[in-house]
Amino acid sequence: MELIPFSLWGDALWCGQEVVREAPHEQAIRSLFPDPIPARGADLDTEADLVPEPHNRFDPRSIAVRVHGKVVGYLPRDDAHRYHPVLSDLVAQGLQPQVPCHLWVSEWEPADWDGKGAQGTEFHASVAVALGQPHMLMPVNLPPPGSFHLLPPGSGIVVPGSEVHPDVLAPFFRAEGECWAYATMHAIEEEDSFQDRHRIVVEIRLDDEPVGRLSPRLSAEFLPAIHYLADMRAETAARVAVRGDRCASEVTLYAARSHDLPATWPDGLARSPVASPQWHYWATKEAN
């Protein structure tokens, strides 16, 4: 079965998860870089596949890290055991977990202490991935129905919404105290009581239930993207983190502002989940 790439959401801002390497992996890593490697070393920022290996005879809960189809190392044993259940679940549903990966290499010829010249090439490499906590690797709700585009992640914005009824957020409360969720962003008209006129602001919704509105200033930073996608008959989706419980909670939006979107944006619209293999995964999680 061919797996569909799925970028894990996570909450890691940099590649801080160590990848354990052994001698056989060095050749695979070296092949990812040009020859010769500059004297100052070289690095590569790319995507890595996290691949559970249930048939690994040394550890059936091991997690291989693959770049361009080549194994460049493994997650440390204790970490692999923590992540194995959720990653295996994704693979079983036809999804290939992917994460940002940073590789750094250096290569040099050591001095020959007996004065006869070079003794051979020394090679050093380090590999790390950006990997959040296991419970923060995927959203807990279904993606929006129909066509939508998920904005790239951005810096966090706490969504004002003190008037939200606890029952709206109750399905998103978790024992860990936080979770990721799909939200949608909508341009709505509201009355400006101070200037006796109407203005357009951004409303954030979870499963089509309003949970707050951005200020006019912040709304202006997202409205161009929302209007553009609306012209394409697509909804604007974004990552939000829901934290807290019935006593106290907050929703934090993580989405790139319009002026921060890459020149290639949007690079494609997602299909309705009804027509996507991902539908089965989220539908299964919801049912359980």
N, C-alpha and C positions, 0 to 999 in steps of 0.2 A: 504494500500500500504506500503510495506516494504521500508524504506528509505536507501539509500546508504550513509555511512559515508563520510563526506567531511571536511577535516581539513582547516579551514579558514586561509588564508595567513597572513593577518594582518601585522602590523609593530610594535607590542608591543614586547619588549624584556624581559618582566617579568610580573608576575601575579599582575597587579596593579589595575584591575577593581573590585571594591567592589561588593560583592553579599549580598543582604539583606536577613536576616534570621528571622524567627519567631519560637516560641516555638515548633510547630509541626515538624519543620525541624531538630531539635536537635537529635531526636531519629534516623532519617535516617542517619545523620552524624555520630552519635556514632556507628552505626552498621557497618561502614566502617573500624573501628579500632579494634585491639585485646583487650581482657580483661585480666588483668587490663591495663589501660593506664599508662605508666611510669610516675614517679613523676615529671620528667622534661618536660612532655608533649610529644606529638607525632605529626608528620606531614606526609602528603601524597601528592605526585605529581602524577597526573593522567590526563585523558582526561574527559572533560565534554561536554554534549550535550546542545546546546541552543535551547529551544523548544518554539516557539510562541504558545500562548494559545488564539486563537480568540474567544473561547467560555467561557473565564473566565468572570464570572458575575460581578466581581469587576473592571476589566480593560481588554477589548478585545485586547489591544496592549501589554499585559504583556509578559515577556520572562522568562520562567522557566529554572533553571540550574539543570541538572540531572547528577548524577554520578552513574554508574552501575545501571541505571534505576530508581534511587531514587532521588526525588526532594530535593535538599539541600539548596534551596533559589531561589531568583529572582533578576534580574537586577533592580537597582533603577528605579523608574517610569520614570524620564526624560530620562535616558539612554535607557530604553526599547523602548520608543517612537521613539528615533533616529535610533535604530537598527532594529526595527520591519519590515519596508518595505523590506530591503535587505534580512533579515533572512526568512521572509515569502515567498519571491520570490524563494529562494533556496529550501525550503520545498515543494513548489508547483511544482518544477521541479524534485522532487524525491530525494533530497539530504538532509542529516541530518548534519547541521553545528556543528562542534566540535572545541574546543579550549583547550589549556593547562589549568589545574586547580590546585591550591594549597590549601590544607586544613590543618589547625592546630587546635589541641584540647588539653585541659588539664582537669584534673579531680582530685578533692581532697575532703577530709572530713573536714569541718571547725571546729574550736575549739568551744566547748560549753561553753559559758561564765558563765553558772551557775554551772559548774563543773560536770555535769552528763554525759559527753562524747560527742560522735558525734551526730550531728543534721541531718545527711543525706549527700548525695553526691552532691557536686556542680560541674557543667559541664560548660565549656566555649569552644566556637569554633569560628573560623574565616574562611571564604571562599573567595577566589579571583580567577579571571580568567585573562588570557592574551588576550586582545581584542583590535585590532587596530581601527582606524577611519572607519566609515561605508563605505566610498568610497575606502578603502584599504583592503577589506576583500576577494577579489577574482580577478583573472586576467581579463583583458578586451578583450583578444583575445582567439582564440580556441587553445587547446593543439595540439602538433604536430601530424600529421597523422601517422598511423602505430604504431609499438612498440616503446616505449620510457620509460626512467626512469627519474623521477624528483629528482635531487640531493637534499639532506637535506639543509636547509638554513645555511648560514655562514655569516661571517663579510663582510661588503660592499666593493666592488672594483669598482671604477669609470672606465668605459670602455673607453679607448682612441678611439676617432672616430670623430675628428673635421672635417674630410672630408665628413661626411655623409650628403647627400642632405636632406634639410628640409622635402621634400615630403615623405621620408622614415619614418620619425618619426611623421609626421602630424596626422596619424590616432590614435596616442596614446596620443595626447595632450588633457588635460581635464581642465574644468573650475576650478577644485580644485588645479591645478598645478602639479599633480602627479597621477600616477596609477601603478598598478602591471601588468606584462605581462609575458607570457611564452616566453622564449628564447631557442634557441638550441646552443650547443657548438660543434665546429668542429675542428678537427686536420687538418691543411693545411700546405703546404710547401711554404715558402717564401724565397726570396734571401737575403742573408746577404752581403750587399755591402762592409762592412768593411773587412770581412775575405774571400771574394770571394767564398762563398759556400752557400748551402741551409740549412735552419733550419725549424723545425716543431713548429708552434705556434698555439694558440687557437683563432679561429674566432667566434665572437658572432653574431647570426642572430636573427632578429625578423620577423616572418612570411617568413622565407627563404631569407630575405634581410640582407646583412652584415651591421652591425652598428659599428664595431670596432674589434680590435685585442688586445689580452693581450701581455704583454712583454714576452720575452723568459723565464725570471725567474718565472713569475707568471704562464705562460703556463705549465711549468714543474710540477706545483703543481696540475694540473687538468688532464694532459694527460694520466696518468695511468688509471683513471676511464673512460675516453673517449674511449681509446683503448679497455678496457675490455668490455664495452657495445657494441662497434662496432663488436667485435668478437661474441657477442650474437645477432648480427643483430638488434641492437636497437640504437636509437638516445639518446644523452645525453641532457636532458632538465634542465632548471634552472629558478629560479625566477629573474626577473629584475624589477627595478623601473625606470620608465621614468618620468623625471621632466623637467618642463620648457615650452617653447613655441617656435614659429618660430624664435624669436630673439635670444634666448639662451636656450640650452637644454643639458641634460646629461643622460646617461644610467648607472645605478649602478647595478652590479651583486651581488646577494646574494646566494652563493653556497658554500658548504663545500669542502675544499681541500681534495685530495685523502687520505692524511695521517690522516685526521680527521673523515673519514667515519667509522661508527660502524662495529664491527666484523660481524654482520648479513647482511651487505650490499652486494648486493642489495636484498631486501626482496620481490621482485616481479616486473614485468614489466607491465606497463599500457597497456591496449588494445587500438586499434584504436578507436578514439572517435565516428566513424561511428557506431561501435558496442556497444557503451556505452550510458546509459541513460544521462550521462553528456553532450553528444553531443547536445541534445535538448535544454539544458539550454544555452550553449554558442551560439548555432546557433540562438536561440531566441533573445539573447542580441545583437548579431551582426546585426540581421535584423532590430532591433529597433534603 
